[in-house]
Amino acid sequence: MSKKELRFGIIGCGLLGREIASAVARWCHLLDLDFVPRIVAACDVNPVMSKWFEDNVPTVRLVTSNYHELLDDPDIDAIYCAVPHNLHANLYTDIIAAGKHLLGEKPFGIDLEANRQISEAVRAHPDVLVRCSSEFPFFPGALRINQMLREKRFGRIIEVEAGFWHSSDLDPRKPINWKRRIATCGEYGCLGDLGMHVVHLPFRCGIRANNVRALLSKIVPERPDQNGQMAPCETWDNAILACQGQLNGQEFPLVLSTKRIAPGHQNTWFLRVIGTELSAEFSTKNPKELRTLPYSPGDEQAWRHADVPYHSAYPVITGSIFEFGFSDAILQMWAAFCDEMVNGPNMKGNFGCATPTEAALAHQLFTAALESERVGNTVEIETAEVGTRELATAGVRS
């Protein structure tokens, strides 16, 4: 089968840039796709980072510290961009204006104003595909809950809880980095760093937050800098958002949490939906397990624990008896972005990457959360219309 070649440049060659490159190297893992990505350029201000691409990605022909060289190259179709939040507005708008399709890291701008600038660039260039990186909803268990929500199997929703927790910052000796400084990470702190992962799937299913009462925590006040001197940590470590959620005219408690300091957790993403006719829970802590509790009046109330087969949005060579992991989620997300580049609303997969509208909804929520923390009270959230065309081309279908 002849496959369309998609030529990508990488801007930001750190941890996630290398993960994306590794996913492309595993493309043969995917079945029956009519497209294949090639990484042809790498850009980073640190030559040590970009050298990894020279050494490990044979298709790379351009390595530079100037991202404009990638944007000026007519042989590059799309960009994956993973840079600190303060750089999003300038780089993302430049990439979009250059006519390059963009898969950008969250949160799509350091603050609400930066996100508005990116959204304006998206609207001004409707032929450019722009999506936000968020891989965890591609786990098979998460996709199963997505399907249940779309089929309205929960009855009346009692409550929804979603979160993303890790503990890499528990050690106070960990050196300070850009995520600890408002100038580079923004006031959102852990919300900007982790929040898109938490809201992607709820937003995709149509769940909205009408208001928010935020509890934000700074746990480690200072960390050693590169000179061994103690420097203040300016951003929030943990966040718990208690919201009034809404879906299909129903209102219910919606609890969202992002934690950089959650002892015992290493990138634990989870989603719980509790309803009068069905409840369901999935966590990456046990990636093969999906817990459900179907209920009819008079029935026994008992949770069921079932292993989730390896049934992903895009078929793979892996047998259904094996378990799904983080690298698989990255590969599935990458396939979804390429699929949408090539096939638009006729995507082969059944779930798409996070959209600019979903990122904008997240910014409205996070901005309201900051205000809630400042005033110590519940804050109403300014709502935004979700474009039906955008969601249609994001693989939203039953």
C-alpha positions in Angstrom: 0.0 0.0 0.0 1.4 3.4 -1.0 1.6 5.7 2.0 1.6 9.5 2.1 4.7 10.8 3.7 4.3 13.6 6.3 7.5 15.6 7.0 7.8 16.9 10.6 10.1 19.2 12.3 10.6 19.1 16.1 11.0 22.3 18.1 12.2 21.5 21.6 14.3 18.3 21.7 13.9 17.4 25.4 12.0 14.5 27.0 8.8 14.7 25.1 10.5 15.6 21.8 12.5 12.3 22.1 9.3 10.4 23.0 7.7 11.6 19.8 10.7 10.6 17.8 10.6 7.2 19.4 6.9 6.8 18.5 7.7 7.6 14.8 10.4 4.9 14.9 7.7 2.4 16.1 5.3 3.3 13.2 5.4 -0.3 11.9 3.5 -1.2 15.1 0.4 0.4 13.6 -1.8 -1.5 11.1 -3.5 -0.4 7.8 -2.7 3.3 7.8 -2.2 5.2 4.5 0.3 7.7 5.9 3.7 7.7 7.6 5.5 10.5 9.4 9.2 11.3 8.9 11.2 13.6 11.3 13.3 15.7 9.0 14.4 18.6 11.2 15.2 19.3 14.9 15.6 22.6 16.7 16.8 23.4 20.2 18.8 26.2 21.7 20.8 23.5 23.5 23.0 21.6 21.0 23.3 18.6 23.4 19.5 18.0 23.0 19.5 18.3 19.2 22.5 16.1 18.8 20.4 13.2 20.1 18.3 13.6 17.0 21.4 13.6 14.8 22.6 10.4 16.4 19.4 8.5 16.6 17.0 9.7 13.8 18.5 9.0 10.4 15.8 10.9 8.5 16.9 14.2 10.1 18.6 16.5 7.6 18.4 19.9 9.3 19.6 20.6 12.9 19.5 24.2 14.1 19.0 26.5 17.1 16.8 28.9 15.0 13.2 27.7 14.7 12.5 30.1 11.8 14.7 27.8 9.6 12.1 25.1 10.0 9.2 27.5 9.3 11.0 28.8 6.1 11.6 25.2 4.8 9.0 24.3 2.2 9.7 20.6 2.6 8.4 20.6 6.2 4.7 19.9 6.5 4.1 20.1 10.2 5.7 20.9 13.6 5.7 19.3 17.0 6.6 22.0 19.5 7.5 21.4 23.2 8.9 24.5 24.8 8.3 26.4 28.1 4.9 28.0 28.4 6.2 31.6 28.1 7.3 30.8 24.5 3.9 29.3 23.3 2.3 32.5 22.1 5.2 33.6 19.9 6.2 30.2 18.5 2.7 28.8 18.0 1.4 31.9 16.2 4.6 31.9 14.0 4.2 28.3 13.2 0.5 28.7 12.3 1.2 31.8 10.2 3.9 29.9 8.3 1.2 27.4 7.2 2.7 24.5 9.2 0.3 22.1 10.9 1.0 22.1 14.6 0.9 19.6 17.5 1.8 21.8 20.5 2.4 21.0 24.1 -0.1 22.1 26.7 -1.3 24.5 28.0 -1.4 26.4 24.7 -0.2 29.7 26.2 1.2 30.8 29.6 -2.1 32.6 30.5 -5.5 33.4 29.1 -4.3 36.3 27.0 -1.6 34.2 25.4 -4.1 31.5 24.6 -6.4 34.1 23.0 -3.5 35.1 20.7 -3.1 31.5 19.7 -6.8 31.0 19.2 -6.9 34.1 16.9 -4.1 32.7 14.8 -6.0 29.4 14.5 -9.1 31.2 13.3 -7.1 33.3 10.8 -5.6 30.1 9.2 -8.5 27.6 9.0 -6.5 25.3 6.6 -3.8 24.7 9.3 -4.5 21.8 11.6 -3.7 22.8 15.2 -4.0 20.4 18.1 -2.8 20.1 21.7 -0.8 17.2 23.0 -2.7 15.0 25.5 -2.0 11.3 25.4 -3.7 9.7 28.4 -7.3 9.5 27.1 -5.9 7.1 24.4 -5.6 4.3 27.0 -8.2 1.6 26.1 -9.9 1.9 29.5 -10.3 5.6 29.1 -11.7 5.1 25.6 -14.2 2.7 27.0 -15.5 5.3 29.5 -15.7 7.8 26.7 -17.9 5.4 24.8 -20.1 4.8 27.8 -20.6 8.6 28.3 -21.5 9.1 24.6 -24.0 6.3 24.8 -25.6 7.9 28.0 -25.3 4.7 29.9 -24.8 6.2 33.3 -28.4 7.3 33.9 -28.3 10.4 36.1 -24.7 11.3 36.8 -24.0 11.6 40.5 -20.4 12.9 40.3 -17.3 12.9 38.1 -13.7 13.0 39.3 -10.6 13.2 37.2 -7.0 13.8 38.1 -3.3 13.5 37.2 -0.9 12.9 40.0 2.9 12.4 40.2 5.5 12.7 42.9 8.7 13.6 41.2 8.8 16.9 43.1 8.5 15.3 46.6 12.2 15.4 47.1 13.1 19.0 48.3 16.6 18.5 47.0 15.4 18.4 43.4 17.0 21.4 41.6 14.6 24.2 40.7 13.6 24.4 37.0 11.5 26.5 34.7 8.2 25.0 36.0 8.9 26.6 39.4 9.0 30.2 38.0 6.0 32.3 37.1 8.0 34.0 34.3 8.4 30.7 32.4 5.6 28.5 33.7 2.9 31.0 34.5 0.7 31.5 37.5 -1.2 28.4 36.8 1.7 26.2 38.0 0.6 22.6 38.2 -2.7 23.4 36.5 -0.9 24.6 33.3 1.6 21.8 33.4 -0.9 18.9 34.0 -4.4 20.2 33.7 -5.0 19.6 30.0 -4.5 15.9 30.6 -7.3 16.0 33.2 -9.9 18.0 31.3 -9.4 16.6 27.7 -11.7 13.6 28.0 -14.4 15.3 30.1 -14.5 18.2 27.8 -14.6 15.9 24.7 -17.7 14.2 26.2 -19.4 17.5 26.6 -18.9 18.0 30.3 -18.5 21.6 31.3 -17.6 23.4 34.6 -20.0 26.2 35.5 -18.0 27.4 38.5 -15.0 26.5 40.6 -13.8 26.6 44.2 -10.0 26.1 44.1 -7.7 24.8 46.8 -4.1 25.5 45.6 -1.1 24.4 47.6 2.6 25.4 47.7 4.4 22.6 49.5 8.1 23.0 48.9 8.9 26.8 49.3 12.4 26.7 47.9 14.8 24.5 46.0 18.6 24.6 45.1 19.5 26.5 41.9 22.3 25.7 39.5 24.8 27.3 41.9 23.6 25.4 44.9 21.9 28.5 46.4 18.3 28.2 47.6 15.8 29.9 45.3 12.1 30.5 45.9 9.5 28.2 44.2 6.9 30.6 42.9 4.3 28.2 41.3 1.6 26.0 42.8 2.5 22.4 43.6 -1.0 20.9 43.9 -4.5 21.9 42.9 -7.9 20.6 43.7 -10.8 22.2 41.8 -14.4 21.6 43.1 -16.8 22.5 40.3 -20.4 22.4 39.5 -20.4 20.2 36.4 -22.9 19.9 33.7 -23.7 17.4 30.9 -26.9 17.0 28.9 -28.8 19.3 31.2 -27.7 17.5 34.3 -25.7 19.2 37.1 -23.4 17.3 39.4 -20.2 17.7 41.4 -17.1 17.7 39.2 -13.7 17.3 41.0 -10.5 17.9 39.1 -7.0 17.6 40.6 -3.5 18.1 39.4 -0.6 17.2 41.8 3.1 17.4 41.4 3.5 16.1 44.9 1.4 13.0 45.4 3.5 10.5 47.3 3.6 7.1 45.8 2.3 8.1 42.3 4.2 8.2 39.1 2.1 9.8 36.4 -1.2 8.4 37.6 -4.1 9.6 35.4 -7.6 8.6 36.5 -11.3 9.1 35.7 -14.3 8.2 37.8 -17.9 8.6 36.6 -20.6 7.7 39.2 -24.2 7.3 38.0 -27.5 5.9 39.0 -27.5 3.2 36.3 -23.7 2.7 35.8 -20.5 3.7 37.5 -17.0 3.3 36.0 -13.5 4.0 37.0 -10.1 3.7 35.2 -6.6 4.6 36.4 -3.2 4.2 34.6 -2.0 2.8 37.9 -3.6 -0.4 36.9 -3.7 0.0 33.1 -5.4 -3.3 32.3 -8.2 -2.9 34.8 -11.6 -1.2 34.2 -14.0 -1.1 37.2 -17.7 -0.9 36.5 -20.9 -1.1 38.6 -24.0 -1.6 36.6 -27.2 -1.1 38.6 -31.0 -1.6 38.2 -33.4 -1.0 41.1 -33.3 -3.8 43.5 -30.0 -5.2 42.2 -27.0 -6.0 44.3 -24.5 -3.2 44.3 -21.1 -4.8 43.4 -18.1 -3.5 41.5 -16.8 -5.6 38.6 -13.1 -5.7 37.8 -12.3 -6.6 34.2 -9.1 -6.7 32.3 -9.4 -4.3 29.3 -8.1 -5.8 26.1 -5.5 -4.0 24.0 -8.2 -2.4 21.8 -6.9 1.0 20.8 -8.1 3.9 18.6 -5.8 2.7 15.9 -5.2 -1.1 15.4 -1.7 -2.4 16.2 0.2 -5.6 15.9 0.1 -6.2 19.6 -2.2 -9.0 20.8 -5.3 -8.0 22.8 -3.9 -10.1 25.8 -1.1 -7.6 26.4 -1.2 -4.4 28.3 -1.1 -0.8 27.1 1.4 1.7 28.3 2.6 5.3 28.0 4.7 4.8 24.8 1.6 3.2 23.2 -0.5 6.3 24.2 2.0 8.6 22.6 2.0 6.5 19.4 -1.8 6.5 19.3 -1.9 10.3 19.8 0.7 10.8 17.1 -1.4 8.5 14.7 -4.5 10.6 15.5 -2.8 13.8 14.6 -1.4 12.4 11.3 -4.7 10.8 10.5 -6.5 14.2 10.9 -3.8 15.9 8.7 -4.5 13.4 5.9 -8.2 12.5 6.3 -9.8 15.4 8.1 -13.3 14.5 9.2 -13.0 11.1 7.6 -10.4 10.0 10.2 -9.8 6.2 10.4 -9.5 6.3 14.2 -12.3 6.9 16.7 -10.7 9.5 19.0 -8.8 12.7 18.2 -6.2 15.0 19.8 -7.2 17.9 22.1 -8.5 20.9 20.1 -7.8 24.6 20.5 -11.3 25.1 21.7 -10.8 22.5 24.5 -7.5 24.3 25.4 -9.4 27.6 25.6 -12.0 26.1 27.9 -9.2 24.8 30.1 -7.7 28.3 30.3 -11.0 29.8 31.3 -11.3 27.2 34.1 -7.7 27.7 35.3 -8.0 31.5 35.2 -11.2 31.2 37.3 -9.4 28.8 39.7 -6.6 31.4 40.3 -9.3 34.0 41.1 -11.1 31.6 43.4 -7.8 31.1 45.3 -7.3 34.8 45.6 -10.8 35.6 46.9 -11.3 32.4 48.9 -14.7 31.7 47.3 -16.5 30.1 44.4 -16.0 31.9 41.0 -18.3 31.6 38.0 -16.6 30.5 34.8 -17.0 32.4 31.5 -18.3 29.8 29.0 -17.2 29.5 25.4 -19.0 27.9 22.5 -17.5 24.7 21.2 -17.3 24.6 17.4 -19.2 21.6 16.1 -17.0 21.5 13.0 -13.8 21.4 15.2 -15.2 18.6 17.3 -16.3 16.6 14.3 -12.8 16.6 12.9 -11.4 15.5 16.2 -12.8 12.0 16.0 -15.9 12.7 18.1 -18.4 10.0 17.0 -20.0 7.0 18.5 
